[in-house]
Amino acid sequence: MNSSAVGLIILAAGASTRMGTPKQLLDYQGRSFIRHTAEVAIASVCQPTIVVLGAYAERIQPELSDLPVQVVKNQQWREGMSASIQVGLNALLTGNPHLEAIAIALCDQPFVSSQTLNHLVEAYRSTGQPIIASEYAGTLGVPVLFNNTLFPELMALKTTEGAKKLIQNYYPQVFSIPFSEGAIDIDTPKDYEQLFSPIDYHGQQARCRVGENLSIQLDAFDEH
């Protein structure tokens, strides 16, 4: 067992109510969002990878059937992202009890790459900080990495809190890495349409940054 391993949890249990169709299955670069994110994870240094499904699990799981990831279902996906984090973390620790840290990613941030995830791990190795968060549009958010000293607190999160609570509580110990394209996530049909018009998104990002101080992204861990 590699005692310094960093596992990865991909959260993909939401019902995509604002999209009106499972956004996990939307096409992106010739494959679905969920498969794209899983392939990014596989190519990163974060191993093993757990994918947490919930709503539409039966429709989504075939997208991952031939990939070296473990799929688990959050039967309480309606309770929010904290429940999905706990299901994913429990699955990771069941097979890998000596994980040093975990990273958390979403499947609706199309510009997350294996390099993005690797940068989280590199920053963790070089700084030793217990939380490494992505910084974009004046906020701290996902993808994010948590040291194993915080696993008990992740497992104890209430459904109304979310992992953002830990970033807030440990803010002085959070190290951030720049990831401007993290501001782009796909929640609505308009978001999906604009995904193929990057100029629009860049303009939105610029407007978000003007006059803003760095803050915790309060909706980064809310499932849509």
C-alpha positions in Angstrom: 0.0 0.0 0.0 1.3 3.4 -0.9 1.1 5.4 2.4 1.4 8.7 0.5 -1.4 8.1 -2.0 -3.9 10.8 -2.9 -7.3 9.4 -3.9 -9.9 11.2 -5.9 -13.6 11.5 -5.6 -15.7 12.7 -8.6 -19.1 13.9 -7.5 -21.7 13.3 -10.1 -24.9 12.4 -8.1 -27.0 15.5 -8.8 -30.3 15.5 -10.7 -29.3 18.4 -13.1 -32.7 20.1 -12.4 -31.6 23.4 -14.0 -30.3 21.6 -17.1 -33.4 19.6 -17.6 -31.4 16.5 -18.6 -28.5 14.7 -17.0 -25.6 17.0 -17.6 -23.2 14.1 -16.8 -24.2 12.7 -20.2 -23.9 15.9 -22.3 -21.4 15.6 -25.1 -18.0 17.3 -24.7 -15.2 16.7 -27.1 -16.7 13.6 -28.5 -17.6 11.9 -25.2 -19.8 12.6 -22.2 -18.9 15.0 -19.4 -18.7 12.1 -16.9 -16.4 10.1 -19.1 -14.2 13.1 -19.9 -13.8 13.8 -16.2 -13.0 10.1 -15.4 -10.4 10.0 -18.1 -8.8 13.2 -16.8 -8.7 11.6 -13.3 -7.2 8.4 -14.7 -4.4 10.4 -16.4 -3.6 12.3 -13.1 -1.4 11.2 -10.2 -4.6 10.9 -8.0 -5.3 7.2 -7.5 -7.6 5.4 -6.9 -10.6 7.2 -8.3 -14.2 6.9 -7.0 -17.1 8.2 -9.0 -20.2 8.9 -6.9 -23.5 8.6 -8.8 -27.1 9.1 -7.6 -29.8 10.4 -9.8 -29.8 8.7 -13.2 -27.1 6.2 -11.9 -28.4 3.4 -14.2 -28.1 5.6 -17.3 -24.7 7.1 -16.4 -22.8 4.0 -15.1 -22.4 2.4 -18.6 -20.3 5.4 -19.6 -17.7 4.2 -17.1 -17.9 0.5 -17.3 -14.7 0.0 -19.2 -12.6 2.5 -17.2 -10.4 1.7 -14.1 -12.6 3.7 -11.7 -14.9 2.5 -8.9 -18.5 3.6 -9.1 -20.5 3.9 -6.0 -24.1 5.1 -5.5 -25.3 7.7 -3.0 -28.8 6.6 -2.2 -29.3 9.8 -0.3 -28.2 12.1 -3.2 -31.2 14.4 -2.5 -29.6 15.4 0.8 -26.8 17.2 -1.0 -23.1 17.0 -1.7 -22.0 16.3 1.8 -23.7 12.9 1.6 -21.9 12.2 -1.7 -18.5 13.2 -0.3 -19.1 10.8 2.7 -20.1 7.9 0.4 -17.1 8.5 -1.8 -14.7 8.9 1.1 -16.0 5.7 2.8 -15.5 3.8 -0.4 -12.0 5.1 -0.8 -11.0 4.3 2.8 -12.5 0.8 2.7 -10.0 -0.3 0.1 -7.2 2.2 0.9 -7.1 2.9 4.6 -3.7 4.6 4.4 -4.6 7.4 2.0 -2.7 10.6 2.8 -5.2 12.9 1.2 -8.1 13.1 -1.2 -9.0 15.4 -4.0 -12.6 16.3 -4.9 -13.7 17.2 -8.4 -17.0 17.8 -10.1 -18.0 16.5 -13.6 -19.4 19.9 -14.7 -16.2 21.9 -14.8 -15.1 21.0 -18.3 -11.7 22.7 -18.2 -10.4 20.6 -15.3 -7.4 18.7 -16.6 -5.0 16.0 -15.3 -2.5 18.9 -14.9 -5.0 20.8 -12.7 -5.3 17.8 -10.4 -1.6 17.2 -10.4 -1.0 20.9 -9.4 -3.1 20.3 -6.4 -1.0 17.4 -5.3 2.3 19.2 -6.2 1.2 22.2 -4.0 0.3 19.8 -1.2 3.6 18.2 -1.4 5.6 21.5 -1.4 3.6 23.4 1.2 2.3 20.7 3.6 -0.9 22.7 4.0 -4.0 20.6 4.9 -6.2 22.1 2.2 -5.2 23.0 -1.3 -8.1 24.8 -3.2 -8.5 26.2 -6.7 -8.7 29.9 -7.0 -10.9 31.6 -9.6 -13.1 34.6 -10.0 -12.2 35.9 -6.6 -13.2 32.6 -4.9 -11.7 29.4 -3.5 -13.4 26.2 -4.7 -13.1 22.9 -6.5 -11.1 21.0 -7.4 -9.9 20.9 -3.8 -7.6 18.6 -1.8 -8.0 17.6 1.9 -5.3 16.0 4.1 -6.3 12.9 6.0 -6.3 14.8 9.3 -9.6 16.3 8.0 -11.3 13.0 7.0 -13.2 12.8 10.3 -14.6 16.3 9.8 -15.6 15.5 6.2 -17.4 12.4 7.5 -19.1 14.4 10.2 -20.4 17.1 7.9 -24.1 17.8 8.2 -26.1 17.8 4.9 -26.7 21.6 5.2 -23.0 22.4 5.6 -20.9 21.0 2.8 -17.2 20.9 2.5 -17.1 24.6 2.1 -17.4 24.7 5.9 -13.9 23.2 6.2 -12.4 25.8 3.9 -14.0 28.5 6.0 -12.9 27.0 9.3 -9.3 26.4 8.1 -9.0 29.4 5.9 -5.6 30.5 7.3 -4.2 27.0 6.4 -5.6 26.9 2.9 -3.1 27.2 0.1 -4.6 28.2 -3.3 -3.5 27.5 -6.8 -4.7 29.7 -9.7 -7.3 28.1 -12.0 -9.2 30.8 -13.8 -11.2 28.4 -16.0 -12.6 26.8 -12.8 -15.2 29.6 -12.9 -16.8 27.8 -15.8 -19.3 25.2 -14.8 -22.2 23.8 -16.7 -25.6 24.1 -14.9 -28.1 25.3 -17.5 -28.7 25.0 -21.2 -27.3 28.5 -21.6 -24.1 27.5 -19.9 -23.7 24.5 -22.2 -24.3 26.7 -25.2 -21.7 29.3 -24.0 -19.2 26.5 -23.4 -18.6 26.6 -27.1 -18.2 30.4 -27.1 -15.2 30.9 -24.8 -15.1 34.7 -25.4 -18.4 35.0 -23.6 -17.0 33.1 -20.7 -13.8 35.1 -20.5 -15.8 38.3 -20.4 -17.9 37.0 -17.6 -14.8 36.0 -15.6 -13.3 39.4 -16.1 -16.4 41.1 -14.8 -16.5 38.8 -11.8 -12.9 39.6 -10.8 -13.3 43.4 -11.0 -13.6 44.8 -7.5 -13.8 41.5 -5.7 -11.6 40.3 -2.8 -10.8 36.7 -2.4 -13.6 34.8 -0.8 -14.9 31.3 -0.2 -17.1 30.1 -3.1 -20.3 29.4 -1.3 -21.9 27.4 -4.0 -18.9 25.4 -5.1 -20.1 22.3 -3.3 -23.9 22.6 -4.0 -25.2 19.9 -6.4 -27.5 21.1 -9.2 
